[in-house]
């Protein structure tokens, strides 16, 4: 079963005990953008890279997880 990027980001963010606002501050990506991505809207690749970095995961792992679940 495939998990969307937004769903996976929400799970990882919550595992790290972060709110969307905290992740926004840590990643340099706006709160609104994180909220939109988690809500299923398309994401700009560079924003996803910054979010993944702030969460301590590689973009490769992020993409693989969204395809394999």
C-alpha positions, 0 to 999 in steps of 0.5 A: 500500500502506498502512503502519500508524502503528506501522510508520511511527513505527518507520521515522522513529524509526530514521531519526533514530537514536533508540531507543524510550527516547530518543524517549520522553524527547524526546516525554514519552510513556512507553516502554511507549506507544511500544512498544505503538504501534510494535507495532500497538496503538491510539494516543491522538491526543495521544500521537501529536501529541507523538511527531510533534513530537519527531520534527520532523514534522507530524501531517498528514504523519504521517497522510498517510504512513500512508495513502499507502504 
